[in-house]
Every structure is written in C-alpha cells, then in structure tokens.
C-alpha cells in the first residue's frame, strides 16, 4: 500500500498502540534495514489484543512511505503466537487455522 498525504487516517489511532518488538530491536536485520530506510512495526489493538505487523519503507527523498503487511496475529496469555484467519467481535473470539481463541485468553502486553 502506498499512501499519499491524506487528511484522514485509515484507522482510529486511539484504539491502537504502535511498538517495535524487542526481537527486532536486538536483531542484525534492524541495522541493515536502517540503511535502506526500513523498519518493522507492530500495532496492537487495545481492546482485543489483535496485532498487525508490517514493514515501512521511506523513499530516499522521504516523499513516499510504503507499508507492507507481514502478519496478523495474537499472542496468548501463555505467550504463544498464532496467526489470525478471522475474528468475531460480537462473540469475542479469534478464528485460527485449526481452532478458536476467546479474546479473554489474549495478551495485550507489549513484547
């Protein structure tokens, strides 16, 4: 996705917190990415615990910033990471490839 300078955001930022994972902060990948004006960021939905991981890349003239979706996932209270296929906001459940996990079993902590 490439965004120009739009006046409105795609999502309500107040519902999310953005962070860089400790794994990425301590990786060699981060050092290489900085040379190419790239970074990996995760946004965490405050209410459900849904996490969206993406890579940002800035053009050399810093006019264009590109976003590449890497992963949509959750981390459970037992520290297990799972890819999310779908979710039901009314029933408060995440659908995974082979099972479901209720929102109450999902961590909202930043890792």
Backbone as a printed PyTorch tensor [residue, N CA C, xyz], in Angstrom:
tensor([[[  0.8410,  -1.1630,   0.0000],
         [  0.0000,   0.0000,   0.0000],
         [  0.8940,   1.2360,   0.0000]],

        [[  0.5330,   2.1950,  -0.7900],
         [  1.2560,   3.4630,  -0.8120],
         [  0.2640,   4.5570,  -0.4480]],

        [[  0.6000,   5.3320,   0.5670],
         [ -0.2700,   6.4190,   0.9990],
         [  0.3290,   7.7520,   0.6050]],

        [[ -0.5120,   8.6290,   0.1380],
         [ -0.0810,   9.9920,  -0.1340],
         [ -0.3250,  10.8240,   1.1120]],

        [[ -0.4110,  12.0970,   0.9620],
         [ -0.6700,  12.9620,   2.1180],
         [ -2.1830,  13.1900,   2.2260]],

        [[ -2.8690,  12.2370,   2.8310],
         [ -4.3090,  12.3250,   3.0020],
         [ -4.6280,  13.0140,   4.3210]],

        [[ -5.7860,  13.6240,   4.3590],
         [ -6.1680,  14.3530,   5.5690],
         [ -6.7490,  13.4330,   6.6410]],

        [[ -7.2520,  12.2670,   6.2700],
         [ -7.8350,  11.3710,   7.2720],
         [ -7.0440,  10.0670,   7.3420]],

        [[ -7.0750,   9.4420,   8.5050],
         [ -6.3530,   8.1890,   8.7070],
         [ -7.2380,   7.0150,   8.3110]],

        [[ -6.5880,   5.8800,   8.0590],
         [ -7.2990,   4.6620,   7.6780],
         [ -7.9810,   4.0380,   8.8930]],

        [[ -7.4110,   4.2080,  10.0730],
         [ -7.9730,   3.6210,  11.2880],
         [ -7.9010,   4.6370,  12.4260]],

        [[ -8.6310,   4.3830,  13.4690],
         [ -8.6560,   5.2610,  14.6390],
         [ -7.4420,   4.9560,  15.5070]],

        [[ -6.4520,   5.8010,  15.4770],
         [ -5.1970,   5.5740,  16.2010],
         [ -5.3970,   5.4340,  17.7050]],

        [[ -6.4330,   6.0210,  18.2400],
         [ -6.6370,   5.9440,  19.6880],
         [ -6.9760,   4.5240,  20.1410]],

        [[ -7.3600,   3.6670,  19.2210],
         [ -7.7000,   2.2830,  19.5500],
         [ -6.4840,   1.3450,  19.5010]],

        [[ -5.3320,   1.8610,  19.0990],
         [ -4.1400,   1.0470,  18.9060],
         [ -2.9280,   1.6810,  19.5780]],

        [[ -1.9520,   0.8440,  19.8890],
         [ -0.6470,   1.3160,  20.3200],
         [  0.3620,   0.7120,  19.3420]],

        [[  1.3160,   1.4960,  18.9480],
         [  2.3340,   1.0750,  17.9970],
         [  3.6350,   0.8250,  18.7370]],

        [[  4.3360,  -0.2650,  18.3800],
         [  5.6020,  -0.5590,  19.0380],
         [  6.5180,  -1.3560,  18.1220]],

        [[  7.7850,  -1.4050,  18.4930],
         [  8.7870,  -2.2170,  17.8110],
         [  9.1070,  -3.3790,  18.7410]],

        [[  9.0520,  -4.6040,  18.2370],
         [  9.2800,  -5.7700,  19.0960],
         [ 10.7150,  -5.7960,  19.6060]],

        [[ 10.8910,  -6.3500,  20.7910],
         [ 12.2390,  -6.4560,  21.3620],
         [ 13.1090,  -7.3670,  20.5030]],

        [[ 12.5120,  -8.3750,  19.8780],
         [ 13.2770,  -9.2570,  18.9840],
         [ 13.8800,  -8.4500,  17.8430]],

        [[ 13.0770,  -7.5760,  17.2380],
         [ 13.5620,  -6.7680,  16.1160],
         [ 14.5890,  -5.7370,  16.5760]],

        [[ 14.3510,  -5.1180,  17.7370],
         [ 15.2830,  -4.1060,  18.2520],
         [ 16.6870,  -4.6670,  18.4210]],

        [[ 16.7800,  -5.9450,  18.7660],
         [ 18.0740,  -6.5670,  19.0460],
         [ 18.6150,  -7.3940,  17.8840]],

        [[ 18.0400,  -7.2480,  16.7020],
         [ 18.4480,  -8.0760,  15.5630],
         [ 19.4090,  -7.3420,  14.6270]],

        [[ 20.1820,  -8.1150,  13.8920],
         [ 21.0350,  -7.5350,  12.8520],
         [ 20.1850,  -7.0060,  11.7060]],

        [[ 19.0220,  -7.5880,  11.5270],
         [ 18.0940,  -7.1570,  10.4840],
         [ 17.7690,  -5.6720,  10.6360]],

        [[ 17.6200,  -5.2110,  11.8730],
         [ 17.3000,  -3.8020,  12.1260],
         [ 18.4140,  -2.8950,  11.6260]],

        [[ 19.6570,  -3.2710,  11.8760],
         [ 20.7840,  -2.4530,  11.4370],
         [ 20.8190,  -2.3230,   9.9170]],

        [[ 20.5750,  -3.4170,   9.2290],
         [ 20.5520,  -3.3970,   7.7530],
         [ 19.3590,  -2.5830,   7.2640]],

        [[ 18.2060,  -2.7730,   7.8890],
         [ 17.0010,  -2.0490,   7.4850],
         [ 17.1760,  -0.5360,   7.5890]],

        [[ 17.8920,  -0.0750,   8.6050],
         [ 18.0810,   1.3650,   8.7810],
         [ 18.8010,   1.9890,   7.5920]],

        [[ 19.7410,   1.2500,   7.0000],
         [ 20.4640,   1.7440,   5.8200],
         [ 19.4980,   1.9710,   4.6660]],

        [[ 18.5090,   1.0840,   4.5450],
         [ 17.5490,   1.1690,   3.4430],
         [ 16.2620,   1.9110,   3.8260]],

        [[ 16.2950,   2.6170,   4.9610],
         [ 15.1530,   3.4000,   5.4380],
         [ 13.9150,   2.5300,   5.6540]],

        [[ 14.1450,   1.3660,   6.2300],
         [ 13.0660,   0.4250,   6.5060],
         [ 12.9590,   0.2070,   8.0100]],

        [[ 11.7820,  -0.2210,   8.4540],
         [ 11.6110,  -0.6350,   9.8400],
         [ 10.4090,  -1.5710,   9.9470]],

        [[ 10.4220,  -2.3810,  10.9890],
         [  9.3080,  -3.2840,  11.2700],
         [  8.5560,  -2.7460,  12.4770]],

        [[  7.2580,  -2.6210,  12.3320],
         [  6.4250,  -2.0600,  13.3910],
         [  5.2260,  -2.9740,  13.6140]],

        [[  4.7780,  -3.0220,  14.8390],
         [  3.5740,  -3.7790,  15.1870],
         [  2.5790,  -2.7990,  15.7850]],

        [[  1.3290,  -2.9090,  15.3430],
         [  0.2800,  -2.1440,  16.0140],
         [ -0.5980,  -3.1520,  16.7600]],

        [[ -0.9240,  -2.7940,  17.9820],
         [ -1.6840,  -3.6550,  18.8890],
         [ -3.0320,  -3.0070,  19.1710]],

        [[ -4.1090,  -3.7440,  18.8950],
         [ -5.4470,  -3.2400,  19.2000],
         [ -5.6760,  -3.3740,  20.6970]],

        [[ -5.9380,  -2.2560,  21.3560],
         [ -6.0280,  -2.2070,  22.8120],
         [ -7.1000,  -3.1240,  23.3980]],

        [[ -8.2190,  -3.2600,  22.7310],
         [ -9.3550,  -3.9970,  23.2820],
         [ -9.2560,  -5.5000,  23.0600]],

        [[ -8.8490,  -5.9100,  21.8650],
         [ -8.8750,  -7.3370,  21.5170],
         [ -7.5220,  -8.0260,  21.6320]],

        [[ -6.4360,  -7.2900,  21.5140],
         [ -5.1040,  -7.9020,  21.5010],
         [ -4.6390,  -8.2900,  20.1110]],

        [[ -5.4290,  -7.9950,  19.0850],
         [ -5.0210,  -8.2800,  17.7060],
         [ -3.7860,  -7.4610,  17.3680]],

        [[ -2.8090,  -8.1040,  16.7440],
         [ -1.5630,  -7.4300,  16.3600],
         [ -1.3970,  -7.4860,  14.8470]],

        [[ -0.9360,  -6.3760,  14.3080],
         [ -0.6840,  -6.2830,  12.8770],
         [  0.7670,  -5.8780,  12.7030]],

        [[  1.5440,  -6.7790,  12.1110],
         [  2.9540,  -6.4990,  11.8720],
         [  3.1540,  -6.0470,  10.4440]],

        [[  3.9160,  -4.9970,  10.2640],
         [  4.1700,  -4.5050,   8.9080],
         [  5.5620,  -3.8900,   8.8200]],

        [[  6.0150,  -3.7520,   7.5880],
         [  7.2930,  -3.1220,   7.2950],
         [  7.0280,  -1.7850,   6.6180]],

        [[  7.7360,  -0.7560,   7.0410],
         [  7.6360,   0.5420,   6.3740],
         [  8.9350,   0.8140,   5.6310]],

        [[  8.7960,   1.4490,   4.4980],
         [  9.9490,   1.8520,   3.7020],
         [  9.7340,   3.2860,   3.2530]],

        [[ 10.7080,   4.1380,   3.5100],
         [ 10.6340,   5.5290,   3.0650],
         [ 11.4910,   5.6960,   1.8160]],

        [[ 10.9750,   6.4810,   0.8640],
         [ 11.7720,   6.7880,  -0.3180],
         [ 12.9570,   7.6570,   0.1010]],

        [[ 13.9900,   7.6900,  -0.7260],
         [ 15.1830,   8.4600,  -0.3710],
         [ 14.8870,   9.9500,  -0.2130]],

        [[ 13.9010,  10.4470,  -0.9560],
         [ 13.5280,  11.8510,  -0.8130],
         [ 12.4870,  12.0500,   0.3050]],

        [[ 12.0910,  10.9480,   0.9600],
         [ 11.1440,  10.9270,   2.0740],
         [  9.7710,  11.4830,   1.7150]],

        [[  9.4150,  11.4510,   0.4330],
         [  8.1120,  11.9140,  -0.0130],
         [  7.0840,  10.7840,   0.1020]],

        [[  7.5110,   9.5520,  -0.1900],
         [  6.6060,   8.4080,  -0.1950],
         [  7.0140,   7.4230,   0.8950]],

        [[  6.0240,   6.9320,   1.6280],
         [  6.2560,   5.8890,   2.6110],
         [  5.3710,   4.7040,   2.2450]],

        [[  5.9730,   3.5400,   2.0810],
         [  5.2360,   2.3310,   1.7150],
         [  5.0760,   1.4410,   2.9350]],

        [[  3.9360,   0.7570,   2.9930],
         [  3.6330,  -0.1630,   4.0840],
         [  3.3880,  -1.5480,   3.4970]],

        [[  4.0680,  -2.5430,   4.0460],
         [  3.8720,  -3.9200,   3.5980],
         [  3.3950,  -4.7540,   4.7850]],

        [[  2.2210,  -5.3530,   4.6420],
         [  1.6730,  -6.1990,   5.6920],
         [  2.4820,  -7.4830,   5.7830]],

        [[  2.9600,  -7.7970,   6.9910],
         [  3.7260,  -9.0250,   7.2050],
         [  2.9130, -10.0940,   7.8980]],

        [[  2.0890,  -9.7000,   8.8670],
         [  1.4510, -10.6910,   9.7130],
         [  0.2730, -10.0810,  10.4670]],

        [[ -0.7670, -10.8870,  10.6500],
         [ -1.8830, -10.5390,  11.5280],
         [ -1.9530, -11.6750,  12.5340]],

        [[ -1.7400, -11.3450,  13.8140],
         [ -1.5760, -12.4100,  14.7880],
         [ -2.0020, -11.9710,  16.1880]],

        [[ -2.0300, -12.9420,  17.0900],
         [ -2.2720, -12.6920,  18.5030],
         [ -1.1850, -13.3940,  19.3070]],

        [[ -1.0050, -12.9510,  20.5300],
         [ -0.1400, -13.6380,  21.4820],
         [ -1.0210, -13.9630,  22.6820]],

        [[ -1.0780, -15.2410,  23.0390],
         [ -1.9410, -15.6590,  24.1400],
         [ -1.3240, -15.2910,  25.4790]],

        [[ -2.1170, -15.4350,  26.5250],
         [ -1.6360, -15.1830,  27.8880],
         [ -0.5310, -16.1530,  28.2880]],

        [[ -0.4200, -17.2760,  27.5630],
         [  0.6580, -18.2450,  27.8190],
         [  1.8330, -18.0200,  26.8750]],

        [[  1.8540, -16.8430,  26.2170],
         [  2.9570, -16.3980,  25.3530],
         [  3.1160, -17.2180,  24.0720]],

        [[  2.0160, -17.7310,  23.5430],
         [  2.0420, -18.4370,  22.2630],
         [  1.5310, -17.4940,  21.1770]],

        [[  2.2450, -17.4600,  20.0560],
         [  1.8590, -16.6190,  18.9260],
         [  1.0570, -17.4480,  17.9250]],

        [[ -0.0560, -16.8730,  17.4200],
         [ -0.9160, -17.5590,  16.4590],
         [ -1.3320, -16.5930,  15.3580]],

        [[ -1.2920, -17.0580,  14.1130],
         [ -1.8230, -16.2710,  13.0010],
         [ -3.3410, -16.2730,  13.0800]],

        [[ -3.9360, -15.1400,  12.8070],
         [ -5.3910, -14.9870,  12.8630],
         [ -5.9570, -15.0430,  11.4530]],

        [[ -6.9700, -15.8860,  11.2790],
         [ -7.6430, -16.0090,   9.9870],
         [ -8.8660, -15.0790,   9.9130]],

        [[ -9.5430, -14.9290,  11.0690],
         [-10.7580, -14.1230,  11.1340],
         [-11.0690, -13.8600,  12.6100]],

        [[-12.0570, -13.0390,  12.8530],
         [-12.4800, -12.7740,  14.2230],
         [-13.9490, -12.3980,  14.2430]],

        [[-14.5930, -12.6500,  15.3720],
         [-15.9960, -12.2940,  15.5670],
         [-16.0590, -11.3400,  16.7580]],

        [[-16.3250, -10.0740,  16.4800],
         [-16.3570,  -9.0630,  17.5370],
         [-17.5290,  -9.2620,  18.4960]],

        [[-18.6530,  -9.7680,  17.9910],
         [-19.8110,  -9.9820,  18.8560],
         [-19.5750, -11.1440,  19.8260]],

        [[-19.0110, -12.2300,  19.3270],
         [-18.7510, -13.4040,  20.1740],
         [-17.3970, -13.3170,  20.8850]],

        [[-16.6160, -12.2970,  20.5480],
         [-15.2910, -12.0520,  21.1370],
         [-14.3840, -13.2710,  21.0270]],

        [[-14.1810, -13.6970,  19.7790],
         [-13.3530, -14.8730,  19.5260],
         [-12.5270, -14.6690,  18.2550]],

        [[-11.2960, -15.1940,  18.2810],
         [-10.4310, -15.2100,  17.1040],
         [-10.5120, -16.5830,  16.4580]],

        [[-10.5360, -16.6130,  15.1380],
         [-10.5200, -17.8680,  14.3980],
         [ -9.1080, -18.0940,  13.8780]],

        [[ -8.5200, -19.2110,  14.2750],
         [ -7.2020, -19.6020,  13.8070],
         [ -7.3780, -20.6710,  12.7420]],

        [[ -6.2930, -21.1960,  12.2220],
         [ -6.3940, -22.2020,  11.1690],
         [ -7.1560, -23.4430,  11.6340]],

        [[ -6.8780, -23.9050,  12.8580],
         [ -7.4840, -25.1550,  13.3230],
         [ -8.3290, -25.0380,  14.5820]],

        [[ -8.4570, -23.8630,  15.1510],
         [ -9.2620, -23.7050,  16.3610],
         [ -9.6350, -22.2440,  16.5750]],

        [[-10.2020, -21.9750,  17.7270],
         [-10.5810, -20.6050,  18.0890],
         [ -9.9850, -20.2610,  19.4520]],

        [[ -9.7960, -18.9710,  19.6740],
         [ -9.3020, -18.4850,  20.9660],
         [-10.1420, -17.2730,  21.3490]],

        [[-10.7340, -17.3050,  22.5540],
         [-11.5180, -16.1430,  23.0030],
         [-10.6130, -14.9650,  23.3350]],

        [[-11.1500, -13.7750,  23.1910],
         [-10.3890, -12.5550,  23.4690],
         [ -9.7730, -12.5770,  24.8710]],

        [[-10.4790, -13.1310,  25.8470],
         [-10.0110, -13.1140,  27.2370],
         [ -8.7000, -13.8820,  27.4320]],

        [[ -8.3410, -14.7560,  26.4680],
         [ -7.1100, -15.5400,  26.5600],
         [ -5.9440, -14.9080,  25.7960]],

        [[ -6.1640, -13.6720,  25.3260],
         [ -5.1690, -12.9980,  24.5030],
         [ -4.4910, -11.8790,  25.3030]],

        [[ -3.1820, -11.8470,  25.2260],
         [ -2.3970, -10.8400,  25.9370],
         [ -2.4650,  -9.4890,  25.2300]],

        [[ -2.5200,  -8.4510,  26.0190],
         [ -2.4470,  -7.0860,  25.4830],
         [ -1.1390,  -6.4280,  25.8550]],

        [[ -0.1780,  -7.2230,  26.3420],
         [  1.1300,  -6.6980,  26.7140],
         [  2.0010,  -6.4710,  25.4910]],

        [[  2.9530,  -5.5680,  25.6170],
         [  3.8950,  -5.2990,  24.5310],
         [  5.1350,  -6.1470,  24.7630]],

        [[  5.5410,  -6.8680,  23.7250],
         [  6.7100,  -7.7680,  23.8260],
         [  7.8540,  -7.2240,  23.0010]]])
